[in-house]
């Protein structure tokens, strides 16, 4: 699989595909759906309504994935 970021803080996994941030939840055993077609795009406008710590974490995830 391509570059992923496992976020224990958010309980999900992120990846960048064509500069679009995608996410999928982690199962309780730590696994996740590896079929990116089933992942959801992160709504960056909705993210603006979240707490600053969540916005900061997602920004960190994006920067980390861009440098991989």
N, C-alpha and C positions, 0 to 999 in steps of 0.2 A: 504494500500500500504506500501511497505517497506520504509526504510529510504530515504528521499529525501532532497535536498538542493535547495531552491528556490533562484535563483540569479537575483535580480532586476538589478544588474549591467550589466549582459549579456542578460537579457530578456528571460531566459530559466530555466529549471529545470534539476538537475543532480541527478543521483543515481549510486551506485556501485553494480554491479552484478558479482559475481565470480572474484572480483578484476579488473573488467573492468569498466571504467567510461563511463556512457551512458548519453545522453542529449536529451531533446525535447524542442521545443520552447513553450513559453507561449502565449496564445491568448490575445488579447487586454483587455479582461475582467479578466485576471489573471488566468483563467483555463488553464489546459494542458491535453494532452492525457495521461490517466492513464494506458493504455495498453503498458507495457514495450516492447512488441514485436515490436511496432512501433517506438521505440526510436533508435537513432543512436549512434554508438561508437565514442567517442572523439578520433580523430587522434592525438596522442601525438607527432608524428614526425612533423606534420604540425604545431602543437602548438609551436614548437621551432622557427618558423619563425615569430611568433606574438610578439607584444610589451611586454616588461618585466612585465608591470602591469597586462596584461592578463594572462601570465604564472603564476604570483604570485597568482592571484585570483583562478585559477584552482588548484594550489597546495594547497591553503587554503581549497577549496571545498573538495578535496580528503582527507586531514587530518581530516576535520570535519566529513565526512561520515564514515571514518574508526573508529572514536571514538564513534559513535552512537550505 
